[in-house]
Amino acid sequence: MAYFEQPFYNNDFFNGPHFAQPFYTDNPFFTGLGVQAAKAYADPGISAASASGFTIDWLAPAEGDSVDNYEVKVMAVIGGAHITGSPFTMAGSTLKKVVSGLPASTDYDVIVTAINAGGSLASSTVIMSTTA
């Protein structure tokens, strides 16, 4: 539940009982204001690259934002086609995805999107490659 402080106005109407007090987002009128879209705080990185795949790693949001799921998109740079199974849906507690079965010496665009009840926010597109 989010807490909002009402601005102070210097007149009797706005300083009355309805405006001089803080309000909380559990009030039905303000439903939804307390849930903000999940934030991706760092672009994904790559580890354990091989000729047939790589591991995508990312960081959880740093400011206590809840994440219900991550969506991981892996697409060929040339042609833009998603690899088999992409986009992958990962649990909010998962911070990596192993991708295998790819052709050697190929570049891929990777986007990790953090998702919660307030919406979603994607990382920048990062290019990852399989080795020769």
ChimeraX attribute file (.defattr): number of C-alpha atoms within 10 A of each C-alpha:
attribute: neighborCount
match mode: 1-to-1
recipient: residues
	/A:1	12
	/A:2	12
	/A:3	12
	/A:4	13
	/A:5	11
	/A:6	14
	/A:7	12
	/A:8	11
	/A:9	12
	/A:10	8
	/A:11	8
	/A:12	9
	/A:13	11
	/A:14	14
	/A:15	15
	/A:16	11
	/A:17	9
	/A:18	11
	/A:19	15
	/A:20	16
	/A:21	14
	/A:22	11
	/A:23	15
	/A:24	17
	/A:25	16
	/A:26	14
	/A:27	11
	/A:28	8
	/A:29	9
	/A:30	11
	/A:31	12
	/A:32	15
	/A:33	16
	/A:34	15
	/A:35	16
	/A:36	15
	/A:37	17
	/A:38	25
	/A:39	23
	/A:40	24
	/A:41	16
	/A:42	14
	/A:43	17
	/A:44	24
	/A:45	15
	/A:46	18
	/A:47	13
	/A:48	10
	/A:49	17
	/A:50	17
	/A:51	16
	/A:52	17
	/A:53	22
	/A:54	21
	/A:55	17
	/A:56	22
	/A:57	16
	/A:58	18
	/A:59	14
	/A:60	20
	/A:61	15
	/A:62	11
	/A:63	8
	/A:64	9
	/A:65	16
	/A:66	21
	/A:67	23
	/A:68	15
	/A:69	19
	/A:70	27
	/A:71	19
	/A:72	22
	/A:73	19
	/A:74	26
	/A:75	21
	/A:76	17
	/A:77	16
	/A:78	10
	/A:79	7
	/A:80	11
	/A:81	13
	/A:82	16
	/A:83	15
	/A:84	12
	/A:85	10
	/A:86	14
	/A:87	17
	/A:88	13
	/A:89	17
	/A:90	17
	/A:91	12
	/A:92	16
	/A:93	12
	/A:94	14
	/A:95	14
	/A:96	19
	/A:97	16
	/A:98	13
	/A:99	17
	/A:100	14
	/A:101	11
	/A:102	17
	/A:103	15
	/A:104	14
	/A:105	13
	/A:106	17
	/A:107	16
	/A:108	22
	/A:109	19
	/A:110	25
	/A:111	20
	/A:112	28
	/A:113	22
	/A:114	26
	/A:115	23
	/A:116	19
	/A:117	14
	/A:118	15
	/A:119	13
	/A:120	19
	/A:121	17
	/A:122	18
	/A:123	18
	/A:124	15
	/A:125	15
	/A:126	15
	/A:127	17
	/A:128	24
	/A:129	22
	/A:130	19
	/A:131	15
	/A:132	10
